[in-house]
Amino acid sequence: MNSASSSPVFIKGHHQTLFKTQTCSSTKTQNLKPRMAEMLVRSLFCPFIIVNTLALAAWSYGLNQSRNQPSSLATTVAYHGGPLLTRPSGINIYLIWYGAFSLKDRTTITDFFASFSPKGLVPHQESSVSTWWRTVTSYKDKTHTPVSRIVRLVKQVGDPYSLGKNLKRAQIGNLVNNNIVISNKLPVDSNAIYLVLTAKDVSVERFCMDSCGFHDSVLVTPKGSVIVYAHVGDAVQCPGFCAWPYALPAYGPPGQALVAPNGVGADGMVINIATILAGAATNPFKSGYFQGDILAPLEAVSACPGIFGAGAYPGYPGNLMVDKSSKASYNAYGANGKKFLLPAVWDLVGLTCKVV
């Protein structure tokens, strides 16, 4: 089923969510219940809205603060027999920065990708990006080959609004295709994810409406190869929707958002990128792991929406670690001293939403 009206052939994209906590000597576990209590009322509306959003957003990912009951997911995230991204050499990430980004935000994103390697972490930092990805690698294809353990950022290119500032979803695929075929800036890589990040002044179809990003696939012509690509927009455009719990939704009673370790926009993007990566790796061509309608599936992370730590419930992300100096909340350590908030992943072994 095509998502574009342009010449490339599209097979449509996805979503996910979840998260965890941990303690360590330099941090304290955060009890967020008092400060998040007022968000519970909001959450009574939010789950209904968001679950229906996901159902309407065919093959799109929209991160949100709702959560399904884990007990109802025990038989949901099923394997449908298709290929996964399993090459032992790893999943290559090609970044296309579309528009203007601050150096701080760019560094946060690149440090996130650098964090997939366990190098540089001190022994007590067991809650990390690399350990989070281990749950994703428990997903195996029909030959029992697991999702690639290695995720690496191999190349970045910039694009100063070559297609303007108002994009249709089909144009995201066109943008990737142009960088491969026309400008030759990027290679054809069948075990890669081509990730387009759009700046805060770029409007993308359905972004901030029913989606915070999506993944899809496109036939690269005339090379004849099908590649996986994805889009995530700058969460500052709609922080209450795409950067929760670091910002509050526009509806409902007032509450208190958590402090973001790297900035609301960048940390919202990290949450969404993590969700999209897990979905693209485990369901790249809408024939891998998902639950429900093929046109509106729940994937490895979107099957666990809104869960960031132990004890999470609608409107409350769970117990998280808190930095003593900045008061920022997080659940995973990353490269270069970074701290991130990562979504929970549906654990095929434990049949539960697993946090870091």
N, C-alpha and C positions, 0 to 999 in steps of 0.2 A: 504494500500500500504506500502510495507516494505522498510525501509531505511537501512537495515542491512543484511549481509549474514550469520550472526551467528544465534545460536539457539533461542534467544529471538525474540519475534514478535514485530516489531516496527510499530508505526503509526506516521507520521512525524510532524515536528515542525514549527516555525514561527518568526515574526518580528513586529517592530513599531517605531514611533518617534514624538516628539513635545515638546514645552516648553514655559515658561512665566516669566514675570517680576513683580516687586512690589517695593514700596518705604518704607523706615522706617527711624527712627531718626538716626540710626547709619550707614546708607548707603546712597548712592546716585544712582539714576537711570542712567544707562549708555546709552549714545547715541553712538552706535557702527557704525553708518552709514559711517562716514568718514574713519574709520580704516578698515572697512570691504568692502569698495566700490570696491577695486580691485578684491575682491573675486566674484563679480557679474559676471565678464567675465567667470571665472572658472565655475560658477554655470550654465551657459548656456549649458555647456557640461555635468556637473555632474548630473542633473536631468534625462537626457536621459539615461546615463550610469546606474544610480542606479535603475531607475524604471525597466529597462530591467534586471538588476541584480536580483531584487526581483522576477521577473517573471521566471527567469531561476532557481533560488534557491528554489526548491520545498520544501515548509514547513520549510524554514530556515529563520532566522532573520539576517538582515544586516543593522546596523545603518549607516546612511549617512546624508549628508547635503542638500539633495534635499527636495522639498516640493511639494505636489500636491495642486491645488487650492481648498480651503475648500468648495467653492460653488458646486464643482463637486461631493462632498462626501455625499450629503444630503440623498441619498437613497442607499448608498453603504455598510456600515457596518451592515449587516443584520443578524438576528438570524436564525440558521438552525435547531433548535429543539433539539440539543444534550445537554449533561450535562456540567455544569460549576463547578468550585470549590466553593461550597456554604456552607460548614459546618459552623454552627454558632460558633463553638468553635475555628475556625480560620484555616488558611493555615499554616501548619508547614513547615519550611525550613530546609533541611538537606544539609549542605555544605561539599563538598569533595574538599579539596585543593590538586590539583595534581601538584606536583613539589614544588619548593622553592619560597616563597614569602617573601618580607620584612615585618618586624613588622608594619611599617607605612601603607603599603598597606592593610595588614590584618585588622588593626584597622579601617581604612577607610571603608572597606566593612562591618565589623561587626557593626560599628556605623550607617551605612546606614540602616541595618535591625532593629537596636534598635530604629531608628527614626520613625518607623511605629506606635509606641506608642506616643500619644501627650504629655505624661508626660515629664517634664523637660524643656518645652518651656516657654519662658516668654510671657506675653500677646500680645506684638506687633508683635510677630513672627507668623503671620497668614499664611504666605507662607511657608508651611512645607511639609515634606514627607507624613505625615498622611493626610493632606488636599488634597494633590495630589491624594492619593489612593481613596479618596471619589468618584471621577469621575468613577473609575473602578468599585466601588461597586454599581453604578447605573445600571450595566448590570445584568439582571435577567434571570433565566431559565424559562421553560414552566410552572412551578408551581408558578411563580412570586417570587421565592426565589433569593435574590441578592447574588452576589459574596461576599465571606467572608470579613467582615470588618477588622478582625484581621489577621495580618501577623507576625509570630514570628520565630526567629531563635532558633531552639531547640537543634541542635547538629552539631558539626563539627568534621570531621576526616581528617587526613593527609594521603597522598599517595606519597611515594618517587619514582615515575616513575615505578610503578609495571608493566606497559604495554609498557615501553619504552618512547621515546620522539617524535615518529612519529605515530600519531593515526588516524585511520579511524573513521568516525562518528559512525559506528556500535559499536566501542570499548567503546565509552562513555556510551552507554546503558549497555554493558557488565560490565564496571567498577561499575556502580550503582548496577547491579544485584549481582556482586561478594561481594560487601559490605553488601548486605542484606542476601544473601543465604549462601555464603561460609564463610566469616569472622564473620558474625552476628554482625557487628559494627553498623548497622542501622536497624530499624524496617520496616515492611511493613506498609505503611500509604497511604490510598487511597485519602486523601484530602491534600496531601503534594506535594511539588516540591523539587526534589532531584537535587541540583545545583552543577555541576562540573565546577570548575574554574581551568584553566590550566595556568601554569607559562609562562614567556616570552621565555623560551628555549624549549617549547613544540609546535610542529607543529601538527595541527588538520586539517583534510581534509576540504577544502573549506574555512577555516578561513583565513581572510585577502584577499581572492580571490573574493568571492561574498557574504560573510557573516561575521558578528562579533559575532555570536552566534545563537543558535537555541533551540527550545523545541520540545519534542517528548513524546511518551509513550512506555512502554515496559511491556510485560507479564513476571512477576517474576515467574520463575519456580524453584521448583515444587509447590510453594505456590498458584499459580493460580490467583494472583491478578494483575491487571493492574495499574501501577503507572506512574506518570508524572515526567519527568526529563528534565534537560536543560543543556546547555553548554555555557559558555562565556570565551573567552580567554583574555590574558593580552593585552590591547590595545597598549602597546609600540611596539608591533611587526609591526603595521601599523597605527600609530597615525593619519595620514591624512585621513584614511578611517574609523577607529573605535574610534577615539577620537575627531573628529571635533565637535565644533569649537575651541578646545584647541590645535589643530595642523592643518596644511594646507595640502591639497592633494599634491601628488607628481607632478601633472600636472597643467598646467595653469600658469598665471602670479604670481609674488610674492605678498604676502600680509602680514598681521599681525595677528597671532593667539591670542586668548584670554589667559589670565593667569588662570591656573587651581588652585583652592583652595587647593586641596589635592595631586596634582601631575597629570601629563597627563595620565599615565597608569591607576591609580586608578580611576580618575574621568571619564575616558573613559569607564572603566568597570562598574561603577555605572550607567551611561547612558544606557549601553547595558543590564545590569541586570534589570533595571527598565522596559525597553521595553519588555524583555522576560517574566518577572513576569506578566505584564498586559496581554500579549498574552496567556500565559499558564493558567491563571485564567479564562479568558473569552472564550478560545477556546482550551481546553486541549486535545480533541480527534478529532480534525478537523471537528467537527459538531456543534460548538458553533457560536460565532460572528466572521464573516469575510466578506470580499468583494472580488469578482472575482473568479478566478479559484481555485478550492479546493486544487490544487497542488502548487499554488503560490498565496496564499491569502494575503490580507492586513487586519491587525487586528486592535485592539483598538488604538495602538500607531503607527504602521507602516502605517496606513491610513493618518497620519499627519507627514510625514518625514521632518526633518530639522527645526522644529518650537520649539523655546525655550522661546520666549517672544513675547510681543505685537509688531506688525508691522513687523514680520518676512517675508522675501521673499528669493528666491533662492540665496544662498551665504551669507545671512545675518540672523543670528539666532534670531534676535529680541532684544528689549530693556531688559537689564538684570541689576540686582543690582551689585554694585561693592564695594568690601571691601576697605575701605579708606587706610588701611595700606599696605595690600598685593597687591592691585589692581586686585585681583582675581574676576572673574565674576561668578555669581551664580543666582539661582532663588528660592531656597528653603533652609530653616533652618533644621538642624538635631540634633540628640542627641550629647551630649558632645561638644557643640559648633561648630559642623561641619556645613559646607555649601556645598550644592550640586546643580548640574544642572540636571533637570529632564525633560523628553520629554512630549509634550502635548498629551492629550488623546482625542479620538473622543467622543464628548458628545452626547449621544443618545437623550437627551432632547432638547438641543439647536441646534443640528445638525450642530456643528462646532467643530473645534479643540480647546480644552480648555487647557489653560496653568494653572500653579499653582495659 
